[in-house]
């Protein structure tokens, strides 16, 4: 299964209070294994010194707005660029 790890660092200059350090794709058996590996390999990012990480399933299933068929796309694709949105088809 493919997962994406996002690493954030606290940043008072940003409105959200944090900035994205990086995104990394991993092929792992399950989410728990990846979380354990992250804590072992990257102890700096394991919740200390203002860092936090988020793990997402890379591919999500969505429904095409025009045809009604299901398809897979990356979780972080902008909504207006996805065939599952009305704005994609209305230009």
PDB file of N, CA, C and O in Angstrom:
ATOM      1  N   UNK A   1       0.841  -1.167   0.000  1.00  0.00           N
ATOM      2  CA  UNK A   1       0.000   0.000   0.000  1.00  0.00           C
ATOM      3  C   UNK A   1       0.895   1.242   0.000  1.00  0.00           C
ATOM      4  O   UNK A   1       1.932   1.265   0.663  1.00  0.00           O
ATOM      5  N   UNK A   2       0.500   2.251  -0.730  1.00  0.00           N
ATOM      6  CA  UNK A   2       1.299   3.465  -0.867  1.00  0.00           C
ATOM      7  C   UNK A   2       0.809   4.540   0.096  1.00  0.00           C
ATOM      8  O   UNK A   2      -0.380   4.858   0.132  1.00  0.00           O
ATOM      9  N   UNK A   3       1.738   5.100   0.880  1.00  0.00           N
ATOM     10  CA  UNK A   3       1.432   6.162   1.842  1.00  0.00           C
ATOM     11  C   UNK A   3       2.323   7.364   1.553  1.00  0.00           C
ATOM     12  O   UNK A   3       3.409   7.230   0.989  1.00  0.00           O
ATOM     13  N   UNK A   4       1.845   8.537   1.949  1.00  0.00           N
ATOM     14  CA  UNK A   4       2.627   9.762   1.825  1.00  0.00           C
ATOM     15  C   UNK A   4       2.834  10.336   3.215  1.00  0.00           C
ATOM     16  O   UNK A   4       1.881  10.508   3.975  1.00  0.00           O
ATOM     17  N   UNK A   5       4.077  10.628   3.541  1.00  0.00           N
ATOM     18  CA  UNK A   5       4.442  11.225   4.821  1.00  0.00           C
ATOM     19  C   UNK A   5       4.697  12.708   4.591  1.00  0.00           C
ATOM     20  O   UNK A   5       5.510  13.080   3.745  1.00  0.00           O
ATOM     21  N   UNK A   6       4.003  13.554   5.345  1.00  0.00           N
ATOM     22  CA  UNK A   6       4.211  15.001   5.288  1.00  0.00           C
ATOM     23  C   UNK A   6       4.836  15.441   6.610  1.00  0.00           C
ATOM     24  O   UNK A   6       4.351  15.074   7.681  1.00  0.00           O
ATOM     25  N   UNK A   7       5.905  16.222   6.537  1.00  0.00           N
ATOM     26  CA  UNK A   7       6.574  16.708   7.736  1.00  0.00           C
ATOM     27  C   UNK A   7       6.396  18.220   7.809  1.00  0.00           C
ATOM     28  O   UNK A   7       6.682  18.940   6.853  1.00  0.00           O
ATOM     29  N   UNK A   8       5.920  18.686   8.958  1.00  0.00           N
ATOM     30  CA  UNK A   8       5.684  20.108   9.195  1.00  0.00           C
ATOM     31  C   UNK A   8       6.533  20.593  10.358  1.00  0.00           C
ATOM     32  O   UNK A   8       6.858  19.831  11.269  1.00  0.00           O
ATOM     33  N   UNK A   9       6.888  21.877  10.315  1.00  0.00           N
ATOM     34  CA  UNK A   9       7.621  22.497  11.407  1.00  0.00           C
ATOM     35  C   UNK A   9       6.868  23.751  11.849  1.00  0.00           C
ATOM     36  O   UNK A   9       6.341  24.494  11.022  1.00  0.00           O
ATOM     37  N   UNK A  10       6.824  23.976  13.171  1.00  0.00           N
ATOM     38  CA  UNK A  10       6.164  25.163  13.699  1.00  0.00           C
ATOM     39  C   UNK A  10       6.838  26.409  13.128  1.00  0.00           C
ATOM     40  O   UNK A  10       8.064  26.511  13.104  1.00  0.00           O
ATOM     41  N   UNK A  11       6.017  27.354  12.669  1.00  0.00           N
ATOM     42  CA  UNK A  11       6.535  28.562  12.040  1.00  0.00           C
ATOM     43  C   UNK A  11       5.553  29.700  12.306  1.00  0.00           C
ATOM     44  O   UNK A  11       4.465  29.731  11.732  1.00  0.00           O
ATOM     45  N   UNK A  12       5.931  30.623  13.164  1.00  0.00           N
ATOM     46  CA  UNK A  12       5.031  31.726  13.536  1.00  0.00           C
ATOM     47  C   UNK A  12       4.821  32.719  12.402  1.00  0.00           C
ATOM     48  O   UNK A  12       3.892  33.524  12.457  1.00  0.00           O
ATOM     49  N   UNK A  13       5.654  32.678  11.388  1.00  0.00           N
ATOM     50  CA  UNK A  13       5.492  33.599  10.259  1.00  0.00           C
ATOM     51  C   UNK A  13       4.310  33.220   9.379  1.00  0.00           C
ATOM     52  O   UNK A  13       3.808  34.051   8.622  1.00  0.00           O
ATOM     53  N   UNK A  14       3.866  31.988   9.471  1.00  0.00           N
ATOM     54  CA  UNK A  14       2.762  31.500   8.641  1.00  0.00           C
ATOM     55  C   UNK A  14       1.438  31.662   9.367  1.00  0.00           C
ATOM     56  O   UNK A  14       1.381  31.575  10.594  1.00  0.00           O
ATOM     57  N   UNK A  15       0.382  31.897   8.615  1.00  0.00           N
ATOM     58  CA  UNK A  15      -0.954  32.041   9.190  1.00  0.00           C
ATOM     59  C   UNK A  15      -1.411  30.746   9.859  1.00  0.00           C
ATOM     60  O   UNK A  15      -2.068  30.776  10.899  1.00  0.00           O
ATOM     61  N   UNK A  16      -1.062  29.616   9.260  1.00  0.00           N
ATOM     62  CA  UNK A  16      -1.449  28.316   9.815  1.00  0.00           C
ATOM     63  C   UNK A  16      -0.605  27.940  11.037  1.00  0.00           C
ATOM     64  O   UNK A  16      -0.984  27.041  11.789  1.00  0.00           O
ATOM     65  N   UNK A  17       0.520  28.607  11.245  1.00  0.00           N
ATOM     66  CA  UNK A  17       1.382  28.320  12.385  1.00  0.00           C
ATOM     67  C   UNK A  17       2.418  27.243  12.129  1.00  0.00           C
ATOM     68  O   UNK A  17       3.156  26.861  13.036  1.00  0.00           O
ATOM     69  N   UNK A  18       2.479  26.746  10.885  1.00  0.00           N
ATOM     70  CA  UNK A  18       3.462  25.722  10.543  1.00  0.00           C
ATOM     71  C   UNK A  18       3.779  25.792   9.061  1.00  0.00           C
ATOM     72  O   UNK A  18       2.986  26.303   8.270  1.00  0.00           O
ATOM     73  N   UNK A  19       4.946  25.273   8.689  1.00  0.00           N
ATOM     74  CA  UNK A  19       5.333  25.224   7.281  1.00  0.00           C
ATOM     75  C   UNK A  19       5.696  23.793   6.905  1.00  0.00           C
ATOM     76  O   UNK A  19       6.179  23.018   7.731  1.00  0.00           O
ATOM     77  N   UNK A  20       5.456  23.467   5.655  1.00  0.00           N
ATOM     78  CA  UNK A  20       5.734  22.129   5.144  1.00  0.00           C
ATOM     79  C   UNK A  20       7.231  21.987   4.895  1.00  0.00           C
ATOM     80  O   UNK A  20       7.827  22.788   4.176  1.00  0.00           O
ATOM     81  N   UNK A  21       7.835  20.954   5.498  1.00  0.00           N
ATOM     82  CA  UNK A  21       9.257  20.676   5.301  1.00  0.00           C
ATOM     83  C   UNK A  21       9.440  19.775   4.084  1.00  0.00           C
ATOM     84  O   UNK A  21      10.340  20.005   3.276  1.00  0.00           O
ATOM     85  N   UNK A  22       8.599  18.753   3.944  1.00  0.00           N
ATOM     86  CA  UNK A  22       8.722  17.854   2.808  1.00  0.00           C
ATOM     87  C   UNK A  22       7.624  16.814   2.751  1.00  0.00           C
ATOM     88  O   UNK A  22       6.937  16.553   3.739  1.00  0.00           O
ATOM     89  N   UNK A  23       7.472  16.221   1.570  1.00  0.00           N
ATOM     90  CA  UNK A  23       6.531  15.123   1.336  1.00  0.00           C
ATOM     91  C   UNK A  23       7.321  13.946   0.788  1.00  0.00           C
ATOM     92  O   UNK A  23       8.140  14.105  -0.117  1.00  0.00           O
ATOM     93  N   UNK A  24       7.072  12.770   1.337  1.00  0.00           N
ATOM     94  CA  UNK A  24       7.793  11.571   0.922  1.00  0.00           C
ATOM     95  C   UNK A  24       6.807  10.424   0.745  1.00  0.00           C
ATOM     96  O   UNK A  24       5.959  10.193   1.607  1.00  0.00           O
ATOM     97  N   UNK A  25       6.918   9.704  -0.371  1.00  0.00           N
ATOM     98  CA  UNK A  25       6.065   8.557  -0.644  1.00  0.00           C
ATOM     99  C   UNK A  25       6.758   7.281  -0.176  1.00  0.00           C
ATOM    100  O   UNK A  25       7.956   7.095  -0.389  1.00  0.00           O
ATOM    101  N   UNK A  26       5.987   6.412   0.461  1.00  0.00           N
ATOM    102  CA  UNK A  26       6.494   5.134   0.972  1.00  0.00           C
ATOM    103  C   UNK A  26       5.561   4.011   0.570  1.00  0.00           C
ATOM    104  O   UNK A  26       4.341   4.176   0.546  1.00  0.00           O
ATOM    105  N   UNK A  27       6.146   2.866   0.254  1.00  0.00           N
ATOM    106  CA  UNK A  27       5.390   1.663  -0.006  1.00  0.00           C
ATOM    107  C   UNK A  27       5.539   0.788   1.231  1.00  0.00           C
ATOM    108  O   UNK A  27       6.614   0.245   1.484  1.00  0.00           O
ATOM    109  N   UNK A  28       4.461   0.649   2.003  1.00  0.00           N
ATOM    110  CA  UNK A  28       4.520  -0.050   3.281  1.00  0.00           C
ATOM    111  C   UNK A  28       3.365  -1.028   3.393  1.00  0.00           C
ATOM    112  O   UNK A  28       2.341  -0.876   2.726  1.00  0.00           O
ATOM    113  N   UNK A  29       3.540  -2.049   4.255  1.00  0.00           N
ATOM    114  CA  UNK A  29       2.476  -3.032   4.456  1.00  0.00           C
ATOM    115  C   UNK A  29       1.231  -2.400   5.054  1.00  0.00           C
ATOM    116  O   UNK A  29       0.117  -2.625   4.580  1.00  0.00           O
ATOM    117  N   UNK A  30       1.428  -1.604   6.103  1.00  0.00           N
ATOM    118  CA  UNK A  30       0.303  -0.951   6.759  1.00  0.00           C
ATOM    119  C   UNK A  30       0.760   0.337   7.422  1.00  0.00           C
ATOM    120  O   UNK A  30       1.955   0.625   7.487  1.00  0.00           O
ATOM    121  N   UNK A  31      -0.190   1.099   7.907  1.00  0.00           N
ATOM    122  CA  UNK A  31       0.088   2.399   8.492  1.00  0.00           C
ATOM    123  C   UNK A  31       0.908   2.293   9.780  1.00  0.00           C
ATOM    124  O   UNK A  31       1.803   3.106  10.012  1.00  0.00           O
ATOM    125  N   UNK A  32       0.611   1.302  10.612  1.00  0.00           N
ATOM    126  CA  UNK A  32       1.322   1.133  11.888  1.00  0.00           C
ATOM    127  C   UNK A  32       2.814   0.867  11.661  1.00  0.00           C
ATOM    128  O   UNK A  32       3.654   1.385  12.397  1.00  0.00           O
ATOM    129  N   UNK A  33       3.139   0.077  10.662  1.00  0.00           N
ATOM    130  CA  UNK A  33       4.535  -0.198  10.340  1.00  0.00           C
ATOM    131  C   UNK A  33       5.251   1.074   9.918  1.00  0.00           C
ATOM    132  O   UNK A  33       6.386   1.320  10.327  1.00  0.00           O
ATOM    133  N   UNK A  34       4.595   1.873   9.108  1.00  0.00           N
ATOM    134  CA  UNK A  34       5.206   3.128   8.664  1.00  0.00           C
ATOM    135  C   UNK A  34       5.403   4.088   9.832  1.00  0.00           C
ATOM    136  O   UNK A  34       6.441   4.744   9.916  1.00  0.00           O
ATOM    137  N   UNK A  35       4.431   4.183  10.731  1.00  0.00           N
ATOM    138  CA  UNK A  35       4.575   5.056  11.903  1.00  0.00           C
ATOM    139  C   UNK A  35       5.760   4.623  12.767  1.00  0.00           C
ATOM    140  O   UNK A  35       6.526   5.466  13.234  1.00  0.00           O
ATOM    141  N   UNK A  36       5.912   3.327  12.980  1.00  0.00           N
ATOM    142  CA  UNK A  36       7.035   2.816  13.761  1.00  0.00           C
ATOM    143  C   UNK A  36       8.357   3.144  13.070  1.00  0.00           C
ATOM    144  O   UNK A  36       9.311   3.569  13.722  1.00  0.00           O
ATOM    145  N   UNK A  37       8.417   2.950  11.759  1.00  0.00           N
ATOM    146  CA  UNK A  37       9.637   3.261  11.005  1.00  0.00           C
ATOM    147  C   UNK A  37       9.987   4.740  11.068  1.00  0.00           C
ATOM    148  O   UNK A  37      11.161   5.096  11.168  1.00  0.00           O
ATOM    149  N   UNK A  38       8.991   5.592  11.013  1.00  0.00           N
ATOM    150  CA  UNK A  38       9.237   7.036  11.077  1.00  0.00           C
ATOM    151  C   UNK A  38       9.829   7.403  12.428  1.00  0.00           C
ATOM    152  O   UNK A  38      10.771   8.194  12.492  1.00  0.00           O
ATOM    153  N   UNK A  39       9.295   6.842  13.511  1.00  0.00           N
ATOM    154  CA  UNK A  39       9.820   7.145  14.843  1.00  0.00           C
ATOM    155  C   UNK A  39      11.252   6.637  15.022  1.00  0.00           C
ATOM    156  O   UNK A  39      12.047   7.256  15.730  1.00  0.00           O
ATOM    157  N   UNK A  40      11.577   5.518  14.386  1.00  0.00           N
ATOM    158  CA  UNK A  40      12.927   4.970  14.510  1.00  0.00           C
ATOM    159  C   UNK A  40      13.930   5.681  13.596  1.00  0.00           C
ATOM    160  O   UNK A  40      15.051   5.971  14.015  1.00  0.00           O
ATOM    161  N   UNK A  41      13.537   5.959  12.365  1.00  0.00           N
ATOM    162  CA  UNK A  41      14.471   6.529  11.395  1.00  0.00           C
ATOM    163  C   UNK A  41      14.632   8.032  11.538  1.00  0.00           C
ATOM    164  O   UNK A  41      15.711   8.567  11.282  1.00  0.00           O
ATOM    165  N   UNK A  42      13.573   8.720  11.944  1.00  0.00           N
ATOM    166  CA  UNK A  42      13.615  10.172  12.035  1.00  0.00           C
ATOM    167  C   UNK A  42      13.216  10.627  13.424  1.00  0.00           C
ATOM    168  O   UNK A  42      12.148  11.214  13.595  1.00  0.00           O
ATOM    169  N   UNK A  43      14.040  10.373  14.409  1.00  0.00           N
ATOM    170  CA  UNK A  43      13.667  10.761  15.782  1.00  0.00           C
ATOM    171  C   UNK A  43      13.516  12.270  15.935  1.00  0.00           C
ATOM    172  O   UNK A  43      12.775  12.728  16.805  1.00  0.00           O
ATOM    173  N   UNK A  44      14.203  13.044  15.109  1.00  0.00           N
ATOM    174  CA  UNK A  44      14.082  14.492  15.172  1.00  0.00           C
ATOM    175  C   UNK A  44      12.659  14.946  14.882  1.00  0.00           C
ATOM    176  O   UNK A  44      12.165  15.897  15.486  1.00  0.00           O
ATOM    177  N   UNK A  45      12.008  14.260  13.956  1.00  0.00           N
ATOM    178  CA  UNK A  45      10.666  14.664  13.533  1.00  0.00           C
ATOM    179  C   UNK A  45       9.550  14.043  14.358  1.00  0.00           C
ATOM    180  O   UNK A  45       8.379  14.312  14.094  1.00  0.00           O
ATOM    181  N   UNK A  46       9.870  13.239  15.329  1.00  0.00           N
ATOM    182  CA  UNK A  46       8.855  12.497  16.080  1.00  0.00           C
ATOM    183  C   UNK A  46       8.201  13.330  17.173  1.00  0.00           C
ATOM    184  O   UNK A  46       8.146  12.909  18.329  1.00  0.00           O
ATOM    185  N   UNK A  47       7.710  14.497  16.816  1.00  0.00           N
ATOM    186  CA  UNK A  47       6.957  15.313  17.754  1.00  0.00           C
ATOM    187  C   UNK A  47       7.795  16.222  18.624  1.00  0.00           C
ATOM    188  O   UNK A  47       7.251  16.911  19.487  1.00  0.00           O
ATOM    189  N   UNK A  48       9.108  16.248  18.423  1.00  0.00           N
ATOM    190  CA  UNK A  48       9.958  17.100  19.249  1.00  0.00           C
ATOM    191  C   UNK A  48      10.426  18.309  18.441  1.00  0.00           C
ATOM    192  O   UNK A  48      10.391  18.287  17.210  1.00  0.00           O
ATOM    193  N   UNK A  49      10.854  19.339  19.116  1.00  0.00           N
ATOM    194  CA  UNK A  49      11.435  20.539  18.516  1.00  0.00           C
ATOM    195  C   UNK A  49      10.503  21.210  17.511  1.00  0.00           C
ATOM    196  O   UNK A  49      10.971  21.788  16.530  1.00  0.00           O
ATOM    197  N   UNK A  50       9.197  21.144  17.738  1.00  0.00           N
ATOM    198  CA  UNK A  50       8.247  21.833  16.875  1.00  0.00           C
ATOM    199  C   UNK A  50       7.901  21.125  15.585  1.00  0.00           C
ATOM    200  O   UNK A  50       7.220  21.701  14.736  1.00  0.00           O
ATOM    201  N   UNK A  51       8.348  19.898  15.410  1.00  0.00           N
ATOM    202  CA  UNK A  51       8.022  19.134  14.203  1.00  0.00           C
ATOM    203  C   UNK A  51       6.821  18.239  14.456  1.00  0.00           C
ATOM    204  O   UNK A  51       6.604  17.774  15.574  1.00  0.00           O
ATOM    205  N   UNK A  52       6.045  18.004  13.409  1.00  0.00           N
ATOM    206  CA  UNK A  52       4.985  17.003  13.460  1.00  0.00           C
ATOM    207  C   UNK A  52       4.894  16.351  12.086  1.00  0.00           C
ATOM    208  O   UNK A  52       5.311  16.935  11.086  1.00  0.00           O
ATOM    209  N   UNK A  53       4.353  15.147  12.040  1.00  0.00           N
ATOM    210  CA  UNK A  53       4.196  14.486  10.761  1.00  0.00           C
ATOM    211  C   UNK A  53       2.765  14.005  10.593  1.00  0.00           C
ATOM    212  O   UNK A  53       2.059  13.743  11.567  1.00  0.00           O
ATOM    213  N   UNK A  54       2.353  13.896   9.330  1.00  0.00           N
ATOM    214  CA  UNK A  54       1.024  13.402   8.983  1.00  0.00           C
ATOM    215  C   UNK A  54       1.200  12.327   7.924  1.00  0.00           C
ATOM    216  O   UNK A  54       1.982  12.487   6.987  1.00  0.00           O
ATOM    217  N   UNK A  55       0.472  11.234   8.080  1.00  0.00           N
ATOM    218  CA  UNK A  55       0.533  10.133   7.123  1.00  0.00           C
ATOM    219  C   UNK A  55      -0.815  10.028   6.434  1.00  0.00           C
ATOM    220  O   UNK A  55      -1.855   9.986   7.091  1.00  0.00           O
ATOM    221  N   UNK A  56      -0.794   9.986   5.093  1.00  0.00           N
ATOM    222  CA  UNK A  56      -2.010   9.883   4.296  1.00  0.00           C
ATOM    223  C   UNK A  56      -1.896   8.701   3.344  1.00  0.00           C
ATOM    224  O   UNK A  56      -0.800   8.365   2.894  1.00  0.00           O
ATOM    225  N   UNK A  57      -3.020   8.073   3.038  1.00  0.00           N
ATOM    226  CA  UNK A  57      -3.037   7.107   1.940  1.00  0.00           C
ATOM    227  C   UNK A  57      -2.881   7.924   0.668  1.00  0.00           C
ATOM    228  O   UNK A  57      -3.622   8.884   0.455  1.00  0.00           O
ATOM    229  N   UNK A  58      -1.937   7.559  -0.173  1.00  0.00           N
ATOM    230  CA  UNK A  58      -1.612   8.371  -1.341  1.00  0.00           C
ATOM    231  C   UNK A  58      -2.744   8.391  -2.362  1.00  0.00           C
ATOM    232  O   UNK A  58      -3.059   9.445  -2.913  1.00  0.00           O
ATOM    233  N   UNK A  59      -3.340   7.271  -2.612  1.00  0.00           N
ATOM    234  CA  UNK A  59      -4.401   7.197  -3.613  1.00  0.00           C
ATOM    235  C   UNK A  59      -5.769   7.090  -2.922  1.00  0.00           C
ATOM    236  O   UNK A  59      -5.946   6.309  -1.987  1.00  0.00           O
ATOM    237  N   UNK A  60      -6.725   7.888  -3.399  1.00  0.00           N
ATOM    238  CA  UNK A  60      -8.088   7.851  -2.872  1.00  0.00           C
ATOM    239  C   UNK A  60      -9.042   7.552  -4.020  1.00  0.00           C
ATOM    240  O   UNK A  60      -8.739   7.836  -5.179  1.00  0.00           O
ATOM    241  N   UNK A  61     -10.188   6.982  -3.693  1.00  0.00           N
ATOM    242  CA  UNK A  61     -11.204   6.662  -4.686  1.00  0.00           C
ATOM    243  C   UNK A  61     -12.238   7.775  -4.715  1.00  0.00           C
ATOM    244  O   UNK A  61     -12.804   8.142  -3.685  1.00  0.00           O
ATOM    245  N   UNK A  62     -12.476   8.305  -5.902  1.00  0.00           N
ATOM    246  CA  UNK A  62     -13.481   9.356  -6.086  1.00  0.00           C
ATOM    247  C   UNK A  62     -14.374   8.993  -7.256  1.00  0.00           C
ATOM    248  O   UNK A  62     -14.070   8.077  -8.020  1.00  0.00           O
ATOM    249  N   UNK A  63     -15.479   9.716  -7.395  1.00  0.00           N
ATOM    250  CA  UNK A  63     -16.448   9.460  -8.449  1.00  0.00           C
ATOM    251  C   UNK A  63     -16.393  10.570  -9.488  1.00  0.00           C
ATOM    252  O   UNK A  63     -16.453  11.751  -9.146  1.00  0.00           O
ATOM    253  N   UNK A  64     -16.280  10.193 -10.749  1.00  0.00           N
ATOM    254  CA  UNK A  64     -16.269  11.155 -11.845  1.00  0.00           C
ATOM    255  C   UNK A  64     -17.609  11.880 -11.875  1.00  0.00           C
ATOM    256  O   UNK A  64     -18.661  11.242 -11.851  1.00  0.00           O
ATOM    257  N   UNK A  65     -17.576  13.203 -11.927  1.00  0.00           N
ATOM    258  CA  UNK A  65     -18.795  14.012 -11.866  1.00  0.00           C
ATOM    259  C   UNK A  65     -19.683  13.803 -13.090  1.00  0.00           C
ATOM    260  O   UNK A  65     -20.906  13.859 -12.967  1.00  0.00           O
ATOM    261  N   UNK A  66     -19.109  13.568 -14.255  1.00  0.00           N
ATOM    262  CA  UNK A  66     -19.890  13.434 -15.484  1.00  0.00           C
ATOM    263  C   UNK A  66     -20.373  12.010 -15.729  1.00  0.00           C
ATOM    264  O   UNK A  66     -21.535  11.809 -16.080  1.00  0.00           O
ATOM    265  N   UNK A  67     -19.511  11.029 -15.552  1.00  0.00           N
ATOM    266  CA  UNK A  67     -19.870   9.653 -15.901  1.00  0.00           C
ATOM    267  C   UNK A  67     -20.386   8.840 -14.727  1.00  0.00           C
ATOM    268  O   UNK A  67     -21.089   7.849 -14.924  1.00  0.00           O
ATOM    269  N   UNK A  68     -20.051   9.242 -13.513  1.00  0.00           N
ATOM    270  CA  UNK A  68     -20.456   8.485 -12.331  1.00  0.00           C
ATOM    271  C   UNK A  68     -19.559   7.302 -12.023  1.00  0.00           C
ATOM    272  O   UNK A  68     -19.826   6.559 -11.078  1.00  0.00           O
ATOM    273  N   UNK A  69     -18.503   7.108 -12.798  1.00  0.00           N
ATOM    274  CA  UNK A  69     -17.579   6.001 -12.567  1.00  0.00           C
ATOM    275  C   UNK A  69     -16.577   6.374 -11.488  1.00  0.00           C
ATOM    276  O   UNK A  69     -16.200   7.537 -11.343  1.00  0.00           O
ATOM    277  N   UNK A  70     -16.155   5.380 -10.742  1.00  0.00           N
ATOM    278  CA  UNK A  70     -15.138   5.600  -9.719  1.00  0.00           C
ATOM    279  C   UNK A  70     -13.746   5.519 -10.334  1.00  0.00           C
ATOM    280  O   UNK A  70     -13.509   4.746 -11.262  1.00  0.00           O
ATOM    281  N   UNK A  71     -12.838   6.319  -9.811  1.00  0.00           N
ATOM    282  CA  UNK A  71     -11.451   6.310 -10.259  1.00  0.00           C
ATOM    283  C   UNK A  71     -10.565   6.651  -9.072  1.00  0.00           C
ATOM    284  O   UNK A  71     -11.042   7.139  -8.047  1.00  0.00           O
ATOM    285  N   UNK A  72      -9.271   6.390  -9.221  1.00  0.00           N
ATOM    286  CA  UNK A  72      -8.303   6.693  -8.161  1.00  0.00           C
ATOM    287  C   UNK A  72      -7.439   7.869  -8.581  1.00  0.00           C
ATOM    288  O   UNK A  72      -7.046   7.989  -9.741  1.00  0.00           O
ATOM    289  N   UNK A  73      -7.145   8.750  -7.597  1.00  0.00           N
ATOM    290  CA  UNK A  73      -6.247   9.859  -7.823  1.00  0.00           C
ATOM    291  C   UNK A  73      -5.521  10.169  -6.524  1.00  0.00           C
ATOM    292  O   UNK A  73      -5.918   9.696  -5.459  1.00  0.00           O
ATOM    293  N   UNK A  74      -4.451  10.968  -6.611  1.00  0.00           N
ATOM    294  CA  UNK A  74      -3.699  11.355  -5.420  1.00  0.00           C
ATOM    295  C   UNK A  74      -4.582  12.176  -4.494  1.00  0.00           C
ATOM    296  O   UNK A  74      -5.436  12.941  -4.941  1.00  0.00           O
ATOM    297  N   UNK A  75      -4.360  12.003  -3.195  1.00  0.00           N
ATOM    298  CA  UNK A  75      -5.159  12.700  -2.192  1.00  0.00           C
ATOM    299  C   UNK A  75      -4.965  14.208  -2.239  1.00  0.00           C
ATOM    300  O   UNK A  75      -5.862  14.950  -1.839  1.00  0.00           O
ATOM    301  N   UNK A  76      -3.823  14.679  -2.713  1.00  0.00           N
ATOM    302  CA  UNK A  76      -3.515  16.103  -2.667  1.00  0.00           C
ATOM    303  C   UNK A  76      -3.738  16.834  -3.993  1.00  0.00           C
ATOM    304  O   UNK A  76      -3.266  17.956  -4.174  1.00  0.00           O
ATOM    305  N   UNK A  77      -4.454  16.198  -4.914  1.00  0.00           N
ATOM    306  CA  UNK A  77      -4.770  16.880  -6.175  1.00  0.00           C
ATOM    307  C   UNK A  77      -5.736  18.021  -5.886  1.00  0.00           C
ATOM    308  O   UNK A  77      -6.721  17.820  -5.177  1.00  0.00           O
ATOM    309  N   UNK A  78      -5.481  19.215  -6.417  1.00  0.00           N
ATOM    310  CA  UNK A  78      -6.404  20.332  -6.182  1.00  0.00           C
ATOM    311  C   UNK A  78      -7.809  20.003  -6.678  1.00  0.00           C
ATOM    312  O   UNK A  78      -7.981  19.345  -7.705  1.00  0.00           O
ATOM    313  N   UNK A  79      -8.795  20.464  -5.943  1.00  0.00           N
ATOM    314  CA  UNK A  79     -10.186  20.117  -6.250  1.00  0.00           C
ATOM    315  C   UNK A  79     -10.575  20.538  -7.664  1.00  0.00           C
ATOM    316  O   UNK A  79     -11.245  19.779  -8.365  1.00  0.00           O
ATOM    317  N   UNK A  80     -10.176  21.712  -8.091  1.00  0.00           N
ATOM    318  CA  UNK A  80     -10.571  22.195  -9.413  1.00  0.00           C
ATOM    319  C   UNK A  80      -9.884  21.443 -10.556  1.00  0.00           C
ATOM    320  O   UNK A  80     -10.280  21.594 -11.712  1.00  0.00           O
ATOM    321  N   UNK A  81      -8.866  20.640 -10.255  1.00  0.00           N
ATOM    322  CA  UNK A  81      -8.168  19.840 -11.270  1.00  0.00           C
ATOM    323  C   UNK A  81      -8.657  18.395 -11.298  1.00  0.00           C
ATOM    324  O   UNK A  81      -8.141  17.579 -12.062  1.00  0.00           O
ATOM    325  N   UNK A  82      -9.635  18.079 -10.479  1.00  0.00           N
ATOM    326  CA  UNK A  82     -10.116  16.702 -10.367  1.00  0.00           C
ATOM    327  C   UNK A  82     -11.403  16.508 -11.164  1.00  0.00           C
ATOM    328  O   UNK A  82     -12.307  17.340 -11.087  1.00  0.00           O
ATOM    329  N   UNK A  83     -11.497  15.415 -11.932  1.00  0.00           N
ATOM    330  CA  UNK A  83     -12.749  15.126 -12.653  1.00  0.00           C
ATOM    331  C   UNK A  83     -13.937  14.878 -11.724  1.00  0.00           C
ATOM    332  O   UNK A  83     -15.069  14.764 -12.196  1.00  0.00           O
ATOM    333  N   UNK A  84     -13.705  14.792 -10.427  1.00  0.00           N
ATOM    334  CA  UNK A  84     -14.809  14.598  -9.488  1.00  0.00           C
ATOM    335  C   UNK A  84     -15.480  15.921  -9.117  1.00  0.00           C
ATOM    336  O   UNK A  84     -16.471  15.925  -8.386  1.00  0.00           O
ATOM    337  N   UNK A  85     -14.953  17.045  -9.612  1.00  0.00           N
ATOM    338  CA  UNK A  85     -15.533  18.341  -9.270  1.00  0.00           C
ATOM    339  C   UNK A  85     -16.280  18.942 -10.451  1.00  0.00           C
ATOM    340  O   UNK A  85     -15.957  18.675 -11.609  1.00  0.00           O
ATOM    341  N   UNK A  86     -17.271  19.748 -10.146  1.00  0.00           N
ATOM    342  CA  UNK A  86     -18.027  20.424 -11.192  1.00  0.00           C
ATOM    343  C   UNK A  86     -17.171  21.477 -11.876  1.00  0.00           C
ATOM    344  O   UNK A  86     -17.310  21.691 -13.080  1.00  0.00           O
ATOM    345  N   UNK A  87     -16.293  22.136 -11.139  1.00  0.00           N
ATOM    346  CA  UNK A  87     -15.455  23.189 -11.724  1.00  0.00           C
ATOM    347  C   UNK A  87     -14.502  22.639 -12.794  1.00  0.00           C
ATOM    348  O   UNK A  87     -14.116  23.371 -13.705  1.00  0.00           O
ATOM    349  N   UNK A  88     -14.125  21.375 -12.694  1.00  0.00           N
ATOM    350  CA  UNK A  88     -13.258  20.755 -13.706  1.00  0.00           C
ATOM    351  C   UNK A  88     -13.966  20.720 -15.058  1.00  0.00           C
ATOM    352  O   UNK A  88     -13.341  20.939 -16.096  1.00  0.00           O
ATOM    353  N   UNK A  89     -15.254  20.447 -15.045  1.00  0.00           N
ATOM    354  CA  UNK A  89     -16.018  20.252 -16.270  1.00  0.00           C
ATOM    355  C   UNK A  89     -16.674  21.536 -16.783  1.00  0.00           C
ATOM    356  O   UNK A  89     -17.198  21.541 -17.897  1.00  0.00           O
ATOM    357  N   UNK A  90     -16.663  22.610 -16.016  1.00  0.00           N
ATOM    358  CA  UNK A  90     -17.420  23.794 -16.411  1.00  0.00           C
ATOM    359  C   UNK A  90     -16.608  24.881 -17.095  1.00  0.00           C
ATOM    360  O   UNK A  90     -17.068  26.019 -17.191  1.00  0.00           O
ATOM    361  N   UNK A  91     -15.417  24.560 -17.570  1.00  0.00           N
ATOM    362  CA  UNK A  91     -14.617  25.609 -18.215  1.00  0.00           C
ATOM    363  C   UNK A  91     -14.745  25.620 -19.697  1.00  0.00           C
ATOM    364  O   UNK A  91     -14.127  26.450 -20.364  1.00  0.00           O
TER     365      UNK A  91
END
